[in-house]
């Protein structure tokens, strides 16, 4: 279920089918682990706060949830340098794949 939803979300963000396939290959297995990076932890907490704010206590099983995800992906995140989550993902996969607009 997550893979289907993630695939649709990536498509809505402008990733090509080839890019989506490559990204999903890397997410075949999802694992949780500890981090010593306060920057990573801070960014995760910041995103969790933004989702809580956007959802305002409601379930994420709602028709406007995809729009909420898009909004959160376009909010500036602090870290070693400030970035937008969706742009950071493009930067990771752009050198490996084709142009975002193709």
C-alpha positions as CSV (number, residue, x, y, z in Angstrom):
1,X,0.0,0.0,0.0
2,X,2.8,2.4,0.9
3,X,4.6,1.7,-2.4
4,X,1.5,2.5,-4.4
5,X,0.8,5.7,-2.5
6,X,4.5,6.7,-2.7
7,X,4.6,6.0,-6.4
8,X,1.6,8.2,-7.0
9,X,3.0,11.0,-4.8
10,X,6.3,10.9,-6.7
11,X,4.4,11.1,-10.0
12,X,2.4,14.1,-8.8
13,X,5.7,15.7,-7.9
14,X,7.0,15.4,-11.5
15,X,9.2,12.4,-11.3
16,X,9.3,10.3,-14.4
17,X,8.3,6.6,-14.5
18,X,11.9,5.6,-14.8
19,X,12.9,7.8,-11.8
20,X,10.0,6.4,-9.7
21,X,11.0,2.8,-10.5
22,X,14.6,3.6,-9.4
23,X,13.5,5.2,-6.2
24,X,11.1,2.4,-5.3
25,X,13.9,-0.1,-5.8
26,X,15.9,1.6,-3.1
27,X,12.8,1.5,-0.8
28,X,12.3,-2.2,-1.2
29,X,13.1,-2.6,2.5
30,X,12.4,0.1,5.1
31,X,14.2,-0.1,8.4
32,X,14.3,2.1,11.5
33,X,17.6,3.0,13.2
34,X,19.0,5.4,15.6
35,X,20.8,8.5,14.6
36,X,23.5,10.6,16.3
37,X,22.8,13.5,14.0
38,X,20.9,16.2,15.7
39,X,20.3,17.8,12.4
40,X,18.5,14.7,11.0
41,X,16.5,14.3,14.2
42,X,15.6,18.0,14.2
43,X,14.4,17.8,10.6
44,X,12.3,14.8,11.4
45,X,10.7,16.5,14.4
46,X,10.1,19.6,12.3
47,X,8.3,17.6,9.6
48,X,6.2,15.7,12.2
49,X,5.2,19.1,13.7
50,X,4.2,20.4,10.3
51,X,2.0,17.3,9.6
52,X,0.4,17.6,13.1
53,X,-0.4,21.3,12.3
54,X,-1.7,20.6,8.8
55,X,-3.9,17.7,10.0
56,X,-5.0,19.5,13.2
57,X,-5.8,16.3,14.9
58,X,-7.7,14.7,12.0
59,X,-6.9,11.4,10.4
60,X,-4.7,11.4,7.3
61,X,-7.4,9.2,5.6
62,X,-9.0,12.3,4.1
63,X,-9.4,13.6,0.5
64,X,-7.0,16.5,0.9
65,X,-4.1,14.5,2.3
66,X,-2.1,14.4,-1.0
67,X,-2.3,18.2,-1.0
68,X,-1.1,18.4,2.6
69,X,1.9,16.2,1.6
70,X,2.7,18.5,-1.3
71,X,2.5,21.5,1.0
72,X,4.8,19.9,3.6
73,X,7.3,18.9,0.9
74,X,7.5,22.6,-0.1
75,X,8.2,23.9,3.4
76,X,11.7,25.0,4.1
77,X,13.5,22.5,6.5
78,X,16.4,23.5,8.6
79,X,19.5,21.4,8.8
80,X,23.2,21.9,7.9
81,X,21.7,24.0,5.2
82,X,18.1,24.9,4.5
83,X,16.3,22.9,1.9
84,X,12.9,21.9,0.6
85,X,12.3,18.1,0.9
86,X,11.1,17.6,-2.6
87,X,14.0,19.5,-4.1
88,X,16.5,17.5,-1.9
89,X,15.0,14.2,-3.3
90,X,15.4,15.6,-6.9
91,X,19.0,16.5,-6.1
92,X,19.7,12.9,-4.9
93,X,18.2,11.2,-8.0
94,X,18.8,13.8,-10.7
95,X,22.5,12.9,-11.3
96,X,21.6,9.2,-11.5
97,X,18.6,9.6,-13.8
98,X,17.1,11.8,-16.4
99,X,15.9,15.4,-16.3
100,X,12.9,15.9,-14.0
101,X,10.8,17.4,-16.8
102,X,11.4,14.5,-19.3
